[in-house]
Amino acid sequence: AGSRAFNVIDDFNREALGIDIVISLPAGRVTRYLDKLAEYHGYPLKIRVDNGSEFTGKAFIDWAKSHGDITIDYIQPGSSYQNGYIERFNRTYHTEVLDLYLFNNLEQA
């Protein structure tokens, strides 16, 4: 089975805040992981995401409103360049980390 990497980057200082390796990424998993990161980093004022169902559904939108009315900045569909730093990070992470190793399970990844 394939896995997904949910990479969270601070766009201002280019810091990788966290990487969650999962089989699937429903909104509940996203918000729980963001809550975990917020324990250390605090909640952001704005979050830039693509238009995936995990980010466009009611659960994610309600989560953003309930944590300081976080602004959700959706990139335009097919315009990944609007989120260029994370796209480059994702590509580098896949080619220089994930593609170089054989993982037997999610815990190893």
FIBAVEX-52831 format. One record per residue: z, x, y of N, C-alpha, C in turn. Coordinates in pm, 1 decimal, padded with zeros to 6 digits. Each point is the difference from the previous one (the first is absolute). Layout:
<r n_c3="Z" n_c1="X" n_c2="Y" ca_c3="Z" ca_c1="X" ca_c2="Y" c_c3="Z" c_c1="X" c_c2="Y"/>
...
END
This chain:
<r n_c3="00000.0" n_c1="00083.8" n_c2="-00118.8" ca_c3="00000.0" ca_c1="-00083.8" ca_c2="00118.8" c_c3="00000.0" c_c1="00087.3" c_c2="00123.8"/>
<r n_c3="-00064.5" n_c1="-00045.8" n_c2="00104.2" ca_c3="-00005.7" ca_c1="00073.9" ca_c2="00124.5" c_c3="00126.4" c_c1="-00019.0" c_c2="00080.9"/>
<r n_c3="00017.6" n_c1="00086.4" n_c2="00096.0" ca_c3="00114.9" ca_c1="-00012.8" ca_c2="00088.4" c_c3="-00047.9" c_c1="00009.9" c_c2="00143.5"/>
<r n_c3="00087.5" n_c1="-00037.1" n_c2="00090.2" ca_c3="-00029.3" ca_c1="00006.2" ca_c2="00142.4" c_c3="00107.8" c_c1="00081.8" c_c2="00067.0"/>
<r n_c3="-00040.0" n_c1="00069.4" n_c2="00103.8" ca_c3="00096.7" ca_c1="00072.8" ca_c2="00082.1" c_c3="00008.6" c_c1="-00069.7" c_c2="00134.4"/>
<r n_c3="00119.8" n_c1="-00043.1" n_c2="00036.0" ca_c3="00024.8" ca_c1="-00061.5" ca_c2="00129.7" c_c3="00058.2" c_c1="00108.9" c_c2="00088.9"/>
<r n_c3="-00084.5" n_c1="00057.4" n_c2="00086.3" ca_c3="00040.5" ca_c1="00109.2" ca_c2="00087.1" c_c3="00038.4" c_c1="-00055.7" c_c2="00136.8"/>
<r n_c3="00117.4" n_c1="00039.1" n_c2="00047.0" ca_c3="00049.2" ca_c1="-00045.0" ca_c2="00129.8" c_c3="00008.3" c_c1="00121.9" c_c2="00090.9"/>
<r n_c3="-00075.4" n_c1="-00004.0" n_c2="00109.8" ca_c3="-00010.6" ca_c1="00112.9" ca_c2="00092.2" c_c3="00045.2" c_c1="-00043.6" c_c2="00138.9"/>
<r n_c3="00078.1" n_c1="00085.1" n_c2="00066.6" ca_c3="00031.4" ca_c1="-00020.0" ca_c2="00141.0" c_c3="-00120.6" c_c1="00051.6" c_c2="00077.3"/>
<r n_c3="-00074.3" n_c1="-00090.7" n_c2="00060.0" ca_c3="-00125.2" ca_c1="00034.9" ca_c2="00066.6" c_c3="00020.6" c_c1="00087.6" c_c2="00123.1"/>
<r n_c3="00118.0" n_c1="-00009.0" n_c2="00061.4" ca_c3="00025.5" ca_c1="00076.5" ca_c2="00122.2" c_c3="00020.2" c_c1="00147.9" c_c2="-00030.0"/>
<r n_c3="00089.6" n_c1="00030.4" n_c2="-00095.4" ca_c3="00027.5" ca_c1="00140.9" ca_c2="-00027.4" c_c3="-00061.3" c_c1="00051.3" c_c2="-00130.1"/>
<r n_c3="-00083.8" n_c1="-00083.7" n_c2="-00062.9" ca_c3="-00074.4" ca_c1="00038.2" ca_c2="-00120.9" c_c3="00090.7" c_c1="00037.6" c_c2="-00117.1"/>
<r n_c3="00116.6" n_c1="-00063.0" n_c2="-00005.8" ca_c3="00094.6" ca_c1="00026.6" ca_c2="-00107.6" c_c3="-00019.0" c_c1="-00101.2" c_c2="-00111.5"/>
<r n_c3="-00008.1" n_c1="00048.6" n_c2="-00123.9" ca_c3="-00003.1" ca_c1="-00089.9" ca_c2="-00115.5" c_c3="00143.2" c_c1="-00047.0" c_c2="-00023.4"/>
<r n_c3="00023.2" n_c1="-00128.7" n_c2="00017.3" ca_c3="00134.1" ca_c1="-00054.7" ca_c2="-00015.0" c_c3="00032.2" c_c1="-00032.7" c_c2="-00144.3"/>
<r n_c3="-00102.6" n_c1="-00032.1" n_c2="-00078.5" ca_c3="00024.8" ca_c1="-00032.7" ca_c2="-00139.1" c_c3="-00127.4" c_c1="-00032.6" c_c2="-00074.2"/>
<r n_c3="00007.4" n_c1="00016.0" n_c2="-00131.6" ca_c3="-00110.3" ca_c1="-00033.9" ca_c2="-00089.7" c_c3="00059.7" c_c1="-00077.0" c_c2="-00116.9"/>
<r n_c3="-00049.5" n_c1="-00119.8" n_c2="-00020.8" ca_c3="00046.3" ca_c1="-00083.5" ca_c2="-00110.5" c_c3="-00115.0" c_c1="-00012.4" c_c2="-00099.6"/>
<r n_c3="00020.5" n_c1="00044.6" n_c2="-00122.5" ca_c3="-00101.8" ca_c1="-00007.4" ca_c2="-00105.0" c_c3="00028.8" c_c1="-00124.2" c_c2="-00083.3"/>
<r n_c3="-00098.1" n_c1="-00089.8" n_c2="-00005.8" ca_c3="00020.9" ca_c1="-00128.5" ca_c2="-00065.2" c_c3="-00123.8" c_c1="-00041.1" c_c2="-00079.4"/>
<r n_c3="00017.4" n_c1="-00096.5" n_c2="-00089.4" ca_c3="-00112.6" ca_c1="-00058.6" ca_c2="-00071.4" c_c3="-00069.7" c_c1="-00101.7" c_c2="00088.9"/>
<r n_c3="00079.0" n_c1="-00085.2" n_c2="00066.6" ca_c3="-00056.8" ca_c1="-00097.9" ca_c2="00092.8" c_c3="00085.3" c_c1="-00000.8" c_c2="00125.5"/>
<r n_c3="-00057.1" n_c1="-00050.3" n_c2="00107.4" ca_c3="00066.7" ca_c1="00008.9" ca_c2="00129.7" c_c3="00006.4" c_c1="-00137.0" c_c2="00068.6"/>
<r n_c3="00080.0" n_c1="-00092.0" n_c2="-00054.6" ca_c3="00015.7" ca_c1="-00128.6" ca_c2="00068.4" c_c3="00083.6" c_c1="00017.2" c_c2="00126.5"/>
<r n_c3="-00002.7" n_c1="-00099.6" n_c2="00084.8" ca_c3="00072.3" ca_c1="00006.9" ca_c2="00128.0" c_c3="00148.9" c_c1="00028.2" c_c2="-00018.9"/>
<r n_c3="00060.1" n_c1="-00058.3" n_c2="-00102.2" ca_c3="00142.7" ca_c1="00023.0" ca_c2="-00024.2" c_c3="00031.1" c_c1="00145.9" c_c2="-00026.9"/>
<r n_c3="-00084.7" n_c1="00065.8" n_c2="-00072.7" ca_c3="00019.7" ca_c1="00142.3" ca_c2="-00028.3" c_c3="-00015.4" c_c1="00081.3" c_c2="00128.8"/>
<r n_c3="-00101.8" n_c1="-00035.2" n_c2="00080.5" ca_c3="-00023.3" ca_c1="00068.5" ca_c2="00127.4" c_c3="00122.1" c_c1="-00013.5" c_c2="00089.9"/>
<r n_c3="00049.1" n_c1="-00121.5" n_c2="00018.5" ca_c3="00110.7" ca_c1="-00020.8" ca_c2="00093.1" c_c3="00129.6" c_c1="00063.1" c_c2="-00050.4"/>
<r n_c3="00024.3" n_c1="-00002.7" n_c2="-00130.1" ca_c3="00119.5" ca_c1="00066.6" ca_c2="-00054.0" c_c3="-00007.5" c_c1="00150.2" c_c2="00025.2"/>
<r n_c3="-00117.3" n_c1="00058.5" n_c2="-00017.4" ca_c3="-00014.5" ca_c1="00143.9" ca_c2="00023.1" c_c3="00015.7" c_c1="00033.4" c_c2="00148.4"/>
<r n_c3="-00057.4" n_c1="-00082.6" n_c2="00086.8" ca_c3="00015.7" ca_c1="00022.4" ca_c2="00143.9" c_c3="00146.0" c_c1="-00016.0" c_c2="00042.3"/>
<r n_c3="00072.0" n_c1="-00095.2" n_c2="-00059.0" ca_c3="00143.9" ca_c1="-00014.3" ca_c2="00027.7" c_c3="00075.0" c_c1="00126.2" c_c2="-00041.8"/>
<r n_c3="-00035.4" n_c1="00055.0" n_c2="-00114.9" ca_c3="00064.1" ca_c1="00123.0" ca_c2="-00048.4" c_c3="-00024.7" c_c1="00115.5" c_c2="00097.6"/>
<r n_c3="-00123.6" n_c1="00014.5" n_c2="00046.3" ca_c3="-00030.4" ca_c1="00105.8" ca_c2="00095.8" c_c3="00071.3" c_c1="-00023.0" c_c2="00133.1"/>
<r n_c3="00015.8" n_c1="-00125.8" n_c2="00038.9" ca_c3="00065.1" ca_c1="-00033.1" ca_c2="00127.5" c_c3="00148.0" c_c1="00036.1" c_c2="00000.2"/>
<r n_c3="00061.5" n_c1="00008.0" n_c2="-00117.6" ca_c3="00140.2" ca_c1="00040.5" ca_c2="-00005.8" c_c3="00017.7" c_c1="00138.2" c_c2="00062.1"/>
<r n_c3="-00097.8" n_c1="00084.6" n_c2="-00012.4" ca_c3="00006.9" ca_c1="00135.7" ca_c2="00054.4" c_c3="-00073.4" c_c1="00013.2" c_c2="00133.6"/>
<r n_c3="-00117.7" n_c1="-00060.1" n_c2="00009.9" ca_c3="-00086.8" ca_c1="00020.1" ca_c2="00116.2" c_c3="00009.9" c_c1="-00111.1" c_c2="00104.1"/>
<r n_c3="00058.5" n_c1="-00113.3" n_c2="-00035.4" ca_c3="00000.2" ca_c1="-00115.8" ca_c2="00088.6" c_c3="-00130.4" c_c1="-00076.7" c_c2="-00013.6"/>
<r n_c3="-00002.5" n_c1="-00119.8" n_c2="00056.1" ca_c3="-00120.3" ca_c1="-00082.4" ca_c2="-00006.4" c_c3="-00094.4" c_c1="00036.8" c_c2="00113.3"/>
<r n_c3="-00128.3" n_c1="-00003.7" n_c2="-00026.8" ca_c3="-00096.8" ca_c1="00034.3" ca_c2="00105.6" c_c3="-00019.0" c_c1="-00116.4" c_c2="00097.2"/>
<r n_c3="-00057.0" n_c1="00030.2" n_c2="00114.4" ca_c3="-00037.7" ca_c1="-00104.7" ca_c2="00094.8" c_c3="-00134.8" c_c1="-00059.4" c_c2="-00036.9"/>
<r n_c3="-00083.5" n_c1="00083.9" n_c2="-00064.1" ca_c3="-00135.1" ca_c1="-00042.5" ca_c2="-00037.2" c_c3="-00036.4" c_c1="00066.2" c_c2="-00132.2"/>
<r n_c3="-00077.4" n_c1="-00070.9" n_c2="-00078.7" ca_c3="-00046.3" ca_c1="00053.4" ca_c2="-00128.2" c_c3="-00149.6" c_c1="-00027.7" c_c2="-00010.5"/>
<r n_c3="-00078.6" n_c1="00102.9" n_c2="-00034.8" ca_c3="-00144.9" ca_c1="-00015.5" ca_c2="-00014.0" c_c3="-00033.0" c_c1="-00004.7" c_c2="-00148.3"/>
<r n_c3="-00071.6" n_c1="-00104.5" n_c2="-00037.9" ca_c3="-00033.1" ca_c1="-00021.9" ca_c2="-00140.5" c_c3="-00143.1" c_c1="-00050.8" c_c2="-00012.4"/>
<r n_c3="-00051.2" n_c1="00005.9" n_c2="-00123.6" ca_c3="-00130.8" ca_c1="-00059.6" ca_c2="-00024.1" c_c3="00018.6" c_c1="-00149.4" c_c2="-00024.3"/>
<r n_c3="-00103.4" n_c1="-00066.0" n_c2="-00042.5" ca_c3="00003.8" ca_c1="-00145.2" ca_c2="-00018.0" c_c3="00024.0" c_c1="-00042.2" c_c2="-00143.6"/>
<r n_c3="00068.1" n_c1="00085.8" n_c2="-00075.3" ca_c3="00033.0" ca_c1="-00034.8" ca_c2="-00137.5" c_c3="00091.9" c_c1="-00120.3" c_c2="-00006.4"/>
<r n_c3="-00007.1" n_c1="-00073.2" n_c2="-00109.2" ca_c3="00078.8" ca_c1="-00122.9" ca_c2="-00013.3" c_c3="00150.2" c_c1="00026.3" c_c2="00010.4"/>
<r n_c3="00043.9" n_c1="00121.2" n_c2="-00035.6" ca_c3="00142.5" ca_c1="00031.5" ca_c2="00009.9" c_c3="00047.5" c_c1="00005.6" c_c2="00145.2"/>
<r n_c3="-00094.4" n_c1="00017.6" n_c2="00094.2" ca_c3="00034.5" ca_c1="00009.5" ca_c2="00141.9" c_c3="-00035.1" c_c1="-00125.0" c_c2="00081.1"/>
<r n_c3="-00085.7" n_c1="-00084.5" n_c2="-00052.1" ca_c3="-00045.2" ca_c1="-00116.3" ca_c2="00077.4" c_c3="00071.9" c_c1="-00129.3" c_c2="-00037.0"/>
<r n_c3="00077.3" n_c1="00004.3" n_c2="-00106.0" ca_c3="00067.9" ca_c1="-00121.4" ca_c2="-00045.2" c_c3="00127.0" c_c1="-00031.1" c_c2="00078.0"/>
<r n_c3="00049.2" n_c1="-00120.0" n_c2="-00020.7" ca_c3="00117.8" ca_c1="-00049.1" ca_c2="00069.6" c_c3="00122.3" c_c1="00088.7" c_c2="-00022.9"/>
<r n_c3="00018.5" n_c1="00050.9" n_c2="-00120.7" ca_c3="00119.5" ca_c1="00079.6" ca_c2="-00030.7" c_c3="00008.0" c_c1="00124.2" c_c2="00089.4"/>
<r n_c3="-00111.0" n_c1="00071.3" n_c2="00016.7" ca_c3="00000.1" ca_c1="00121.1" ca_c2="00082.3" c_c3="00015.5" c_c1="-00034.7" c_c2="00147.8"/>
<r n_c3="-00069.8" n_c1="-00103.4" n_c2="00044.0" ca_c3="00008.0" ca_c1="-00041.4" ca_c2="00140.6" c_c3="00142.1" c_c1="-00044.8" c_c2="00033.6"/>
<r n_c3="00061.8" n_c1="-00076.7" n_c2="-00088.3" ca_c3="00139.0" ca_c1="-00044.1" ca_c2="00022.2" c_c3="00095.1" c_c1="00119.2" c_c2="00001.1"/>
<r n_c3="-00022.2" n_c1="00097.0" n_c2="-00088.4" ca_c3="00083.1" ca_c1="00120.2" ca_c2="-00002.3" c_c3="-00008.3" c_c1="00072.7" c_c2="00134.0"/>
<r n_c3="-00121.1" n_c1="00016.6" n_c2="00052.8" ca_c3="-00018.5" ca_c1="00070.0" ca_c2="00127.9" c_c3="00072.8" c_c1="-00073.5" c_c2="00112.2"/>
<r n_c3="-00009.6" n_c1="-00131.8" n_c2="00002.2" ca_c3="00067.0" ca_c1="-00078.9" ca_c2="00104.7" c_c3="00151.5" c_c1="00011.9" c_c2="-00010.9"/>
<r n_c3="00050.5" n_c1="00006.2" n_c2="-00121.5" ca_c3="00145.6" ca_c1="00000.9" ca_c2="-00020.0" c_c3="00062.7" c_c1="00137.6" c_c2="00021.0"/>
<r n_c3="-00079.7" n_c1="00101.7" n_c2="00021.8" ca_c3="00052.7" ca_c1="00135.4" ca_c2="00020.8" c_c3="-00038.9" c_c1="00052.1" c_c2="00138.3"/>
<r n_c3="00035.8" n_c1="-00076.4" n_c2="00100.3" ca_c3="-00024.6" ca_c1="00042.3" ca_c2="00136.4" c_c3="-00136.3" c_c1="-00039.8" c_c2="00052.5"/>
<r n_c3="-00061.5" n_c1="-00098.8" n_c2="-00063.5" ca_c3="-00132.8" ca_c1="-00046.0" ca_c2="00042.8" c_c3="-00099.8" c_c1="00116.6" c_c2="00005.0"/>
<r n_c3="-00010.5" n_c1="00070.2" n_c2="-00110.8" ca_c3="-00091.8" ca_c1="00113.9" ca_c2="-00013.0" c_c3="-00142.5" c_c1="-00048.4" c_c2="00021.4"/>
<r n_c3="-00073.5" n_c1="00067.8" n_c2="00086.3" ca_c3="-00140.9" ca_c1="-00032.4" ca_c2="00023.0" c_c3="-00080.8" c_c1="00050.1" c_c2="-00118.7"/>
<r n_c3="-00083.6" n_c1="-00084.9" n_c2="-00056.0" ca_c3="-00088.9" ca_c1="00039.9" ca_c2="-00109.0" c_c3="-00137.7" c_c1="00023.9" c_c2="00060.5"/>
<r n_c3="-00046.2" n_c1="00123.1" n_c2="-00009.2" ca_c3="-00130.1" ca_c1="00040.0" ca_c2="00054.3" c_c3="-00097.0" c_c1="00012.6" c_c2="-00117.3"/>
<r n_c3="-00080.4" n_c1="-00104.2" n_c2="-00021.3" ca_c3="-00096.0" ca_c1="00001.0" ca_c2="-00110.4" c_c3="-00126.2" c_c1="00074.6" c_c2="00044.3"/>
<r n_c3="-00046.1" n_c1="00091.6" n_c2="-00084.8" ca_c3="-00128.3" ca_c1="00062.5" ca_c2="00029.7" c_c3="-00109.9" c_c1="-00099.7" c_c2="-00034.8"/>
<r n_c3="-00114.6" n_c1="00015.1" n_c2="00062.9" ca_c3="-00110.4" ca_c1="-00090.7" ca_c2="-00028.8" c_c3="-00053.7" c_c1="00028.8" c_c2="-00139.6"/>
<r n_c3="-00037.0" n_c1="-00104.6" n_c2="-00075.7" ca_c3="-00054.0" ca_c1="00021.0" ca_c2="-00134.3" c_c3="-00119.3" c_c1="00096.1" c_c2="00003.8"/>
<r n_c3="-00000.6" n_c1="00096.2" n_c2="-00092.7" ca_c3="-00108.6" ca_c1="00096.9" ca_c2="-00007.0" c_c3="00006.5" c_c1="00108.7" c_c2="00105.5"/>
<r n_c3="00110.1" n_c1="00005.6" n_c2="00074.8" ca_c3="00013.8" ca_c1="00098.9" ca_c2="00107.7" c_c3="00117.2" c_c1="00093.2" c_c2="-00027.3"/>
<r n_c3="-00002.7" n_c1="00065.3" n_c2="-00115.1" ca_c3="00111.8" ca_c1="00087.0" ca_c2="-00037.7" c_c3="00022.0" c_c1="00112.2" c_c2="00100.6"/>
<r n_c3="-00103.0" n_c1="00033.4" n_c2="00080.0" ca_c3="00016.9" ca_c1="00103.5" ca_c2="00101.8" c_c3="00105.8" c_c1="-00039.3" c_c2="00102.9"/>
<r n_c3="00030.3" n_c1="-00129.6" n_c2="00012.0" ca_c3="00104.1" ca_c1="-00043.9" ca_c2="00092.6" c_c3="00138.8" c_c1="00040.9" c_c2="-00048.0"/>
<r n_c3="00008.1" n_c1="00041.6" n_c2="-00122.9" ca_c3="00124.8" ca_c1="00048.2" ca_c2="-00058.5" c_c3="-00028.0" c_c1="00136.6" c_c2="-00061.5"/>
<r n_c3="-00068.9" n_c1="00083.4" n_c2="00076.0" ca_c3="-00055.3" ca_c1="00125.0" ca_c2="-00051.4" c_c3="00100.0" c_c1="00097.0" c_c2="-00059.1"/>
<r n_c3="00115.9" n_c1="00015.2" n_c2="00061.8" ca_c3="00095.1" ca_c1="00098.5" ca_c2="-00051.7" c_c3="00048.7" c_c1="-00037.8" c_c2="-00139.1"/>
<r n_c3="00035.4" n_c1="-00126.4" n_c2="-00020.3" ca_c3="00047.4" ca_c1="-00040.6" ca_c2="-00132.6" c_c3="-00112.6" c_c1="00006.3" c_c2="-00102.1"/>
<r n_c3="-00122.4" n_c1="-00032.8" n_c2="00041.4" ca_c3="-00113.0" ca_c1="00009.4" ca_c2="-00092.7" c_c3="-00019.9" c_c1="00143.9" c_c2="-00045.0"/>
<r n_c3="00009.0" n_c1="00093.6" n_c2="00093.6" ca_c3="-00013.6" ca_c1="00141.7" ca_c2="-00036.4" c_c3="00115.6" c_c1="00044.0" c_c2="-00088.5"/>
<r n_c3="00122.7" n_c1="-00044.4" n_c2="00033.3" ca_c3="00116.0" ca_c1="00033.2" ca_c2="-00081.5" c_c3="-00018.3" c_c1="-00053.8" c_c2="-00141.5"/>
<r n_c3="-00043.0" n_c1="-00125.5" n_c2="-00012.3" ca_c3="-00020.9" ca_c1="-00060.6" ca_c2="-00132.1" c_c3="-00101.4" c_c1="00080.1" c_c2="-00081.2"/>
<r n_c3="-00111.5" n_c1="00037.5" n_c2="00063.1" ca_c3="-00104.0" ca_c1="00076.3" ca_c2="-00069.6" c_c3="00053.9" c_c1="00136.1" c_c2="-00045.0"/>
<r n_c3="00069.8" n_c1="00069.6" n_c2="00090.1" ca_c3="00056.3" ca_c1="00131.1" ca_c2="-00033.8" c_c3="00103.6" c_c1="-00012.7" c_c2="-00110.5"/>
<r n_c3="00085.5" n_c1="-00100.7" n_c2="00008.7" ca_c3="00103.4" ca_c1="-00021.8" ca_c2="-00101.1" c_c3="-00063.1" c_c1="-00023.9" c_c2="-00137.6"/>
<r n_c3="-00106.4" n_c1="-00078.3" n_c2="-00002.9" ca_c3="-00066.2" ca_c1="-00025.8" ca_c2="-00128.4" c_c3="-00069.3" c_c1="00124.4" c_c2="-00054.0"/>
<r n_c3="-00073.8" n_c1="00071.8" n_c2="00083.9" ca_c3="-00077.7" ca_c1="00114.1" ca_c2="-00050.4" c_c3="00085.9" c_c1="00123.2" c_c2="-00026.5"/>
<r n_c3="00105.7" n_c1="00021.0" n_c2="00079.1" ca_c3="00078.5" ca_c1="00122.3" ca_c2="-00014.2" c_c3="00129.2" c_c1="-00017.1" c_c2="-00078.7"/>
<r n_c3="00037.3" n_c1="-00123.3" n_c2="-00030.4" ca_c3="00121.0" ca_c1="-00022.9" ca_c2="-00078.8" c_c3="-00033.3" c_c1="-00081.2" c_c2="-00125.5"/>
<r n_c3="-00039.5" n_c1="-00124.4" n_c2="00019.3" ca_c3="-00017.0" ca_c1="-00088.7" ca_c2="-00115.2" c_c3="-00112.3" c_c1="00042.8" c_c2="-00093.5"/>
<r n_c3="-00111.5" n_c1="00050.6" n_c2="00054.5" ca_c3="-00112.3" ca_c1="00038.2" ca_c2="-00085.3" c_c3="00024.3" c_c1="00131.3" c_c2="-00075.1"/>
<r n_c3="00102.4" n_c1="00075.8" n_c2="00037.8" ca_c3="00024.0" ca_c1="00130.1" ca_c2="-00061.5" c_c3="00094.2" c_c1="-00004.8" c_c2="-00119.4"/>
<r n_c3="00066.3" n_c1="-00112.5" n_c2="-00018.8" ca_c3="00100.9" ca_c1="-00008.5" ca_c2="-00104.5" c_c3="-00023.5" c_c1="-00121.6" c_c2="-00088.7"/>
<r n_c3="00045.8" n_c1="00010.3" n_c2="-00123.0" ca_c3="-00003.0" ca_c1="-00112.4" ca_c2="-00092.8" c_c3="00142.8" c_c1="-00053.0" c_c2="-00010.5"/>
<r n_c3="00019.6" n_c1="-00121.5" n_c2="00044.4" ca_c3="00132.3" ca_c1="-00061.6" ca_c2="-00003.9" c_c3="00006.7" c_c1="-00095.1" c_c2="-00118.3"/>
<r n_c3="00110.7" n_c1="00004.8" n_c2="-00073.8" ca_c3="00017.8" ca_c1="-00087.9" ca_c2="-00114.5" c_c3="00061.2" c_c1="-00133.8" c_c2="00037.8"/>
<r n_c3="00065.2" n_c1="-00006.8" n_c2="00116.9" ca_c3="00062.7" ca_c1="-00124.5" ca_c2="00043.8" c_c3="00023.0" c_c1="00005.2" c_c2="00150.7"/>
<r n_c3="00042.5" n_c1="-00111.5" n_c2="00056.7" ca_c3="00021.4" ca_c1="-00007.8" ca_c2="00145.1" c_c3="00110.3" c_c1="00092.5" c_c2="00047.2"/>
<r n_c3="00103.8" n_c1="00018.5" n_c2="-00082.0" ca_c3="00109.8" ca_c1="00086.9" ca_c2="00040.4" c_c3="-00046.7" c_c1="00143.6" c_c2="00018.6"/>
<r n_c3="-00092.5" n_c1="00045.9" n_c2="-00085.1" ca_c3="-00053.8" ca_c1="00136.1" ca_c2="00016.5" c_c3="-00080.3" c_c1="00012.9" c_c2="00127.5"/>
<r n_c3="-00074.5" n_c1="-00104.5" n_c2="00034.4" ca_c3="-00080.5" ca_c1="00004.1" ca_c2="00122.4" c_c3="00091.7" c_c1="00008.9" c_c2="00120.7"/>
END
